[in-house]
Amino acid sequence: MRLKAGIIIESTEALDDTYFESATIIISEYNNNGAVGFVINKPSHRKLNDLEEFKHVWDFPLYEGGPVDPGHLFFIHARPDLIEGGTYIGKSIYFGGDFKQAISCIRNNLVTTGDIKIFIGYCGWNIAELEAEVMEGSWILSADDAKVVTFKYLNQK
């Protein structure tokens, strides 16, 4: 199995006592510039409506997506029929898109936590950096990736 957008990686014991201890990450972008991903198994203590701009949205969970750019929100979703402009990353999952549409869908109960995950920050690697970390044993490609990873699976992590 090789690195690509849409795969799941899991940290090994080599990353214990770091930000990435016990982290499960979905890779949302993988190209000649490097890789981008989001930690899918670390819920934030904050909710979307804790943020002033979204105080009128219901108590929607946020996730600690990674240590890079923690001042911004990012999202993945499984509803391209409701949220335009996302980039398909595989397995019926999309990265980004029209954030105003996503918030409107949440506010109007058109999407649920089973359809969208919102992250504070992201994980990023320069070209060949993630490959080197996999080779040194910091990350393993999830065995679950051999199966069809659905959005429901992401919500179980």
Buried (B, 14 or more C-beta within 10 A) or exposed (E): EEBBBBBBBBBBEEBEEEEBEEBBBBBBBBEEEBBBBBBBBBEBEEBBBBEEEBEEBEEBEBBBBBBEEEEEBBBBBBBBEBBEEBEEBBBBBBBBBBBEBBBBBBBEEBBEEEBBBBBBBBBBBEEEEBBEBBEEEBBEBBEBBEEEBBBEBBBEB
